[in-house]
Amino acid sequence: MNSFGKWVKRRRKASDLTQQELAQRVGCSLSTIVKIESDERRPSLQIAELLAEHLEIPAGERDLFLKVARQEKGDDHLESLSPLSSPGPASITSKPLRQPNLPVPLTPFVGREHETRAIMQQLQDPACRLLTLTGPGGVGKTRLSLAVAHQMYEKFEHGAYFVSLVGTSETK
């Protein structure tokens, strides 16, 4: 029986991803991926959901993957998940893999699931053309928006982009 961490490592390698690439896609630190793969820690629900997406766990098997990741089911259940289908020869019509233009935070994003879900729901509404997050400085508006951007990156044809407005000033 393999541990959860060893299974994730095997799946990552089968996907031809480095630990750094997986961390970047999931939006967590390299250290987090290293600790997950060495069984030093288990992923948060949010990171487990992103791992399922980027490790190409089929939609019908994600619930089982999440339960194992969160230790609600034993690691031996991972063996019942479908193996990663080997990619065929690249064709001219296949879409190139886009890399996000988003900063990767140094620490994992924890909590604020309610706000994250509300923002994601609003952004998926076709009537939403602009969404503004407001609040006092230092409450985590940028961190929250980056977490949402990392999660929703693949849902938008042109991905997501980060433009820092630090250092800009109002002109009169």
QUIHUKA-V535351 format. One record per run of one state. SS is the DSSP state (h for helix, s for strand, l for the rest). FROM is the first residue (numbers start at 1). TO is the last residue. If there is no record, write none. Layout:
SS;FROM;TO  SS;FROM;TO
This chain:
l;1;3  h;4;14  l;15;18  h;19;26  l;27;29  h;30;37  l;38;44  h;45;54  l;55;58  h;59;69  l;70;74  h;75;80  l;81;100  s;101;101  l;102;112  h;113;123  l;124;140  h;141;155  l;156;160  s;161;161  l;162;172
